Amino acid sequence: MPKKWRGDRSNLLPAHQVEPYRLWFEFLQLASKDDDTAVNHNLYASWGNYQSDTFSTWWSTHWRELFAVNFGVRELLDRADYGSVGEREFIIAVPLYQSPSKTIAQVRQLLEDKGAKERISDAPSGSFQIRVLDEKGIDVPATQRFLKNLGKMRLYLRLYRYWVQNAQMERRRRVEQTAMDYYKWATAWNRKVTAKRGDKRPRAEIPSCINAYMDVIQKRAGRSRVSGSNDTGDERRQVVRYLRKARQIAQNTGKGIFPGYYERPDQFAAVPNGTGQD
């Protein structure tokens, strides 16, 4: 698999890949279209035209300013530059009167003595940084959970996309249609990726509850409305839990925190035309 793009020669993305920032951007863009989610647009003023730009257009002009850290070796031209030296950096004098190979060996030894290693958790942050929180609001290293399971975040994003698109439906029908839309897209996407030999794009996750919910919907469609439904609703409740998490991430994003804490959102906020029932 090709190595993930992490930045240019002098600017590094603390997450060491673009995907987490794409997810942030798209959650923010969708939240801006959701009447039930508040977005602090003043906070995001430096993001420019995030409400309508495509990610690829937006990314090329904003990633350095918003997320990147100047991580390259650089020359400090005067004492005023010393203030740019971070906690995980140190200043050395490099002589110009000995061979580069000898200097490199000496610098390498200094770095080893200082315990230099490539650790995302030790990296400084840009003006906007990914923040994973626990239930007490305490920061959790993104490497422990979030960055290891971006597939789940893509699932939440896609579900939220369909939830926003289906805003005019009453709540119960909206949940059902959102699950159906996701299932249709995910199965089509996975067929497309599987059919192309060597395609390294990630497959879409289809949780077992969505598969089971589709079976329930199909069986219900084949029965008479008069006979009633025999399903327990467990499948639907699990789908609603996924939607709660997706909407909680969107609400966090609106406040400038991505992804924040979303494992157990307190409630699934009612929509204006909803019934208030799960």
C-alpha positions as a Python dict, from the first residue, in 0.01 Angstrom:
ca = {
    (1, 'M'): (0, 0, 0),
    (2, 'P'): (143, 344, -88),
    (3, 'K'): (264, 557, 201),
    (4, 'K'): (15, 816, 322),
    (5, 'W'): (93, 1176, 226),
    (6, 'R'): (203, 1365, 535),
    (7, 'G'): (305, 1707, 411),
    (8, 'D'): (583, 1878, 219),
    (9, 'R'): (949, 1930, 301),
    (10, 'S'): (890, 2183, 578),
    (11, 'N'): (527, 2134, 684),
    (12, 'L'): (400, 1822, 855),
    (13, 'L'): (43, 1716, 933),
    (14, 'P'): (31, 1606, 1299),
    (15, 'A'): (-206, 1321, 1204),
    (16, 'H'): (46, 1205, 938),
    (17, 'Q'): (-232, 1172, 678),
    (18, 'V'): (-499, 1382, 506),
    (19, 'E'): (-805, 1167, 575),
    (20, 'P'): (-884, 1289, 931),
    (21, 'Y'): (-890, 1649, 806),
    (22, 'R'): (-1113, 1557, 514),
    (23, 'L'): (-1358, 1402, 757),
    (24, 'W'): (-1348, 1718, 970),
    (25, 'F'): (-1413, 1938, 666),
    (26, 'E'): (-1706, 1730, 543),
    (27, 'F'): (-1866, 1705, 887),
    (28, 'L'): (-1841, 2084, 913),
    (29, 'Q'): (-1986, 2134, 565),
    (30, 'L'): (-2283, 1909, 643),
    (31, 'A'): (-2336, 2062, 987),
    (32, 'S'): (-2364, 2400, 816),
    (33, 'K'): (-2662, 2264, 621),
    (34, 'D'): (-2831, 2105, 923),
    (35, 'D'): (-3091, 2332, 1083),
    (36, 'D'): (-3065, 2132, 1406),
    (37, 'T'): (-2689, 2177, 1447),
    (38, 'A'): (-2531, 2506, 1556),
    (39, 'V'): (-2205, 2605, 1387),
    (40, 'N'): (-1981, 2881, 1518),
    (41, 'H'): (-1901, 3040, 1184),
    (42, 'N'): (-1687, 3309, 1349),
    (43, 'L'): (-1464, 3039, 1489),
    (44, 'Y'): (-1422, 2894, 1140),
    (45, 'A'): (-1369, 3227, 963),
    (46, 'S'): (-1009, 3135, 872),
    (47, 'W'): (-1138, 2827, 688),
    (48, 'G'): (-1265, 3038, 402),
    (49, 'N'): (-1542, 2906, 177),
    (50, 'Y'): (-1587, 2570, 349),
    (51, 'Q'): (-1963, 2573, 302),
    (52, 'S'): (-1953, 2526, -76),
    (53, 'D'): (-1597, 2445, -188),
    (54, 'T'): (-1503, 2088, -267),
    (55, 'F'): (-1249, 1944, -28),
    (56, 'S'): (-978, 1913, -294),
    (57, 'T'): (-1014, 2280, -390),
    (58, 'W'): (-1026, 2396, -31),
    (59, 'W'): (-742, 2177, 98),
    (60, 'S'): (-469, 2302, -133),
    (61, 'T'): (-496, 2660, -5),
    (62, 'H'): (-568, 2598, 365),
    (63, 'W'): (-385, 2293, 500),
    (64, 'R'): (-59, 2469, 589),
    (65, 'E'): (-225, 2759, 768),
    (66, 'L'): (-482, 2556, 962),
    (67, 'F'): (-327, 2220, 1046),
    (68, 'A'): (40, 2190, 959),
    (69, 'V'): (342, 2239, 1179),
    (70, 'N'): (671, 2369, 1043),
    (71, 'F'): (862, 2052, 1115),
    (72, 'G'): (1160, 2078, 886),
    (73, 'V'): (1517, 2164, 970),
    (74, 'R'): (1545, 2539, 936),
    (75, 'E'): (1805, 2810, 973),
    (76, 'L'): (1752, 3060, 1254),
    (77, 'L'): (1875, 3385, 1103),
    (78, 'D'): (1868, 3599, 1415),
    (79, 'R'): (1774, 3585, 1782),
    (80, 'A'): (1418, 3687, 1703),
    (81, 'D'): (1373, 3344, 1541),
    (82, 'Y'): (1457, 3164, 1865),
    (83, 'G'): (1101, 3214, 1983),
    (84, 'S'): (983, 2969, 1715),
    (85, 'V'): (1170, 2681, 1879),
    (86, 'G'): (919, 2442, 2037),
    (87, 'E'): (940, 2230, 2351),
    (88, 'R'): (1040, 1922, 2151),
    (89, 'E'): (1319, 2103, 1962),
    (90, 'F'): (1666, 2218, 2061),
    (91, 'I'): (1922, 2454, 1912),
    (92, 'I'): (2262, 2335, 1789),
    (93, 'A'): (2556, 2501, 1615),
    (94, 'V'): (2657, 2331, 1291),
    (95, 'P'): (3017, 2396, 1187),
    (96, 'L'): (3089, 2471, 821),
    (97, 'Y'): (3459, 2381, 847),
    (98, 'Q'): (3427, 2001, 866),
    (99, 'S'): (3288, 1743, 627),
    (100, 'P'): (2907, 1704, 601),
    (101, 'S'): (2936, 1331, 676),
    (102, 'K'): (3114, 1396, 1005),
    (103, 'T'): (2863, 1669, 1099),
    (104, 'I'): (2570, 1441, 1018),
    (105, 'A'): (2717, 1166, 1238),
    (106, 'Q'): (2756, 1412, 1525),
    (107, 'V'): (2402, 1545, 1483),
    (108, 'R'): (2266, 1190, 1471),
    (109, 'Q'): (2440, 1111, 1800),
    (110, 'L'): (2299, 1426, 1960),
    (111, 'L'): (1948, 1329, 1848),
    (112, 'E'): (1985, 979, 1984),
    (113, 'D'): (2108, 1117, 2314),
    (114, 'K'): (1799, 1340, 2331),
    (115, 'G'): (1569, 1042, 2264),
    (116, 'A'): (1447, 1169, 1929),
    (117, 'K'): (1168, 952, 1784),
    (118, 'E'): (882, 1004, 1546),
    (119, 'R'): (578, 1018, 1777),
    (120, 'I'): (252, 1180, 1672),
    (121, 'S'): (155, 1240, 2035),
    (122, 'D'): (467, 1455, 2089),
    (123, 'A'): (419, 1667, 1779),
    (124, 'P'): (318, 2033, 1817),
    (125, 'S'): (-19, 2130, 1675),
    (126, 'G'): (-142, 2373, 1412),
    (127, 'S'): (-400, 2644, 1478),
    (128, 'F'): (-670, 2374, 1451),
    (129, 'Q'): (-598, 2034, 1600),
    (130, 'I'): (-780, 1704, 1614),
    (131, 'R'): (-908, 1643, 1966),
    (132, 'V'): (-1043, 1314, 2096),
    (133, 'L'): (-1209, 1345, 2438),
    (134, 'D'): (-1329, 1096, 2696),
    (135, 'E'): (-1658, 1117, 2885),
    (136, 'K'): (-1500, 1362, 3134),
    (137, 'G'): (-1379, 1596, 2860),
    (138, 'I'): (-1016, 1493, 2903),
    (139, 'D'): (-802, 1470, 2590),
    (140, 'V'): (-720, 1119, 2469),
    (141, 'P'): (-429, 1060, 2226),
    (142, 'A'): (-576, 1032, 1876),
    (143, 'T'): (-349, 735, 1806),
    (144, 'Q'): (-521, 523, 2071),
    (145, 'R'): (-855, 501, 1895),
    (146, 'F'): (-952, 764, 1640),
    (147, 'L'): (-668, 734, 1388),
    (148, 'K'): (-676, 354, 1406),
    (149, 'N'): (-1041, 330, 1307),
    (150, 'L'): (-1118, 597, 1048),
    (151, 'G'): (-1348, 350, 873),
    (152, 'K'): (-1597, 395, 1156),
    (153, 'M'): (-1576, 773, 1120),
    (154, 'R'): (-1647, 739, 747),
    (155, 'L'): (-1955, 536, 840),
    (156, 'Y'): (-2078, 810, 1074),
    (157, 'L'): (-2011, 1078, 813),
    (158, 'R'): (-2204, 898, 540),
    (159, 'L'): (-2498, 827, 771),
    (160, 'Y'): (-2504, 1193, 872),
    (161, 'R'): (-2495, 1297, 507),
    (162, 'Y'): (-2812, 1102, 435),
    (163, 'W'): (-2971, 1218, 759),
    (164, 'V'): (-2926, 1579, 649),
    (165, 'Q'): (-3053, 1503, 299),
    (166, 'N'): (-3369, 1344, 440),
    (167, 'A'): (-3449, 1639, 667),
    (168, 'Q'): (-3804, 1687, 534),
    (169, 'M'): (-3922, 1342, 644),
    (170, 'E'): (-4091, 1265, 974),
    (171, 'R'): (-3849, 1114, 1219),
    (172, 'R'): (-3930, 745, 1198),
    (173, 'R'): (-3935, 746, 820),
    (174, 'R'): (-3619, 956, 817),
    (175, 'V'): (-3425, 695, 1016),
    (176, 'E'): (-3546, 420, 785),
    (177, 'Q'): (-3465, 609, 465),
    (178, 'T'): (-3121, 710, 595),
    (179, 'A'): (-3035, 345, 666),
    (180, 'M'): (-3165, 241, 323),
    (181, 'D'): (-2965, 513, 148),
    (182, 'Y'): (-2649, 412, 328),
    (183, 'Y'): (-2697, 43, 253),
    (184, 'K'): (-2757, 112, -116),
    (185, 'W'): (-2450, 333, -143),
    (186, 'A'): (-2221, 102, 60),
    (187, 'T'): (-2309, -213, -134),
    (188, 'A'): (-2263, -34, -467),
    (189, 'W'): (-1932, 114, -353),
    (190, 'N'): (-1796, -219, -231),
    (191, 'R'): (-1890, -389, -558),
    (192, 'K'): (-1710, -114, -749),
    (193, 'V'): (-1394, -138, -541),
    (194, 'T'): (-1390, -518, -544),
    (195, 'A'): (-1440, -535, -920),
    (196, 'K'): (-1129, -332, -994),
    (197, 'R'): (-819, -540, -946),
    (198, 'G'): (-561, -374, -726),
    (199, 'D'): (-801, -106, -605),
    (200, 'K'): (-669, 2, -263),
    (201, 'R'): (-956, 230, -171),
    (202, 'P'): (-1117, 132, 161),
    (203, 'R'): (-1437, -72, 159),
    (204, 'A'): (-1740, 78, 325),
    (205, 'E'): (-1839, -77, 655),
    (206, 'I'): (-2189, -221, 664),
    (207, 'P'): (-2276, -292, 1029),
    (208, 'S'): (-2473, -606, 1099),
    (209, 'C'): (-2760, -398, 1240),
    (210, 'I'): (-2804, -223, 904),
    (211, 'N'): (-2805, -557, 721),
    (212, 'A'): (-3063, -688, 967),
    (213, 'Y'): (-3269, -369, 943),
    (214, 'M'): (-3283, -403, 565),
    (215, 'D'): (-3419, -757, 608),
    (216, 'V'): (-3685, -627, 846),
    (217, 'I'): (-3788, -352, 601),
    (218, 'Q'): (-3810, -596, 311),
    (219, 'K'): (-4015, -846, 511),
    (220, 'R'): (-4245, -574, 634),
    (221, 'A'): (-4299, -451, 278),
    (222, 'G'): (-4413, -800, 182),
    (223, 'R'): (-4672, -822, 460),
    (224, 'S'): (-5012, -665, 479),
    (225, 'R'): (-5023, -356, 697),
    (226, 'V'): (-5332, -505, 862),
    (227, 'S'): (-5139, -807, 990),
    (228, 'G'): (-4896, -585, 1179),
    (229, 'S'): (-4522, -622, 1229),
    (230, 'N'): (-4348, -896, 1422),
    (231, 'D'): (-4004, -735, 1439),
    (232, 'T'): (-3875, -630, 1782),
    (233, 'G'): (-3718, -302, 1671),
    (234, 'D'): (-3373, -397, 1801),
    (235, 'E'): (-3216, -345, 1459),
    (236, 'R'): (-3363, 0, 1428),
    (237, 'R'): (-3253, 100, 1777),
    (238, 'Q'): (-2897, 6, 1691),
    (239, 'V'): (-2912, 216, 1374),
    (240, 'V'): (-3041, 507, 1584),
    (241, 'R'): (-2739, 468, 1813),
    (242, 'Y'): (-2510, 512, 1513),
    (243, 'L'): (-2705, 822, 1412),
    (244, 'R'): (-2675, 962, 1764),
    (245, 'K'): (-2299, 931, 1745),
    (246, 'A'): (-2289, 1087, 1397),
    (247, 'R'): (-2497, 1382, 1510),
    (248, 'Q'): (-2291, 1426, 1826),
    (249, 'I'): (-1975, 1447, 1615),
    (250, 'A'): (-2145, 1712, 1400),
    (251, 'Q'): (-2243, 1911, 1710),
    (252, 'N'): (-1887, 1889, 1843),
    (253, 'T'): (-1757, 2001, 1506),
    (254, 'G'): (-1984, 2304, 1509),
    (255, 'K'): (-1811, 2410, 1832),
    (256, 'G'): (-1465, 2368, 1680),
    (257, 'I'): (-1390, 2029, 1839),
    (258, 'F'): (-1335, 1731, 1612),
    (259, 'P'): (-1425, 1459, 1679),
    (260, 'G'): (-1458, 1528, 2053),
    (261, 'Y'): (-1652, 1282, 2267),
    (262, 'Y'): (-1928, 1087, 2091),
    (263, 'E'): (-1934, 735, 2231),
    (264, 'R'): (-2245, 784, 2445),
    (265, 'P'): (-2435, 1096, 2345),
    (266, 'D'): (-2705, 1171, 2600),
    (267, 'Q'): (-2994, 1195, 2360),
    (268, 'F'): (-3093, 1200, 1997),
    (269, 'A'): (-3222, 1556, 1962),
    (270, 'A'): (-3575, 1569, 1826),
    (271, 'V'): (-3627, 1729, 1488),
    (272, 'P'): (-3905, 1987, 1440),
    (273, 'N'): (-4134, 1756, 1242),
    (274, 'G'): (-4047, 1445, 1447),
    (275, 'T'): (-4253, 1238, 1687),
    (276, 'G'): (-3989, 1231, 1962),
    (277, 'Q'): (-3987, 849, 1950),
    (278, 'D'): (-3712, 611, 1858),
}
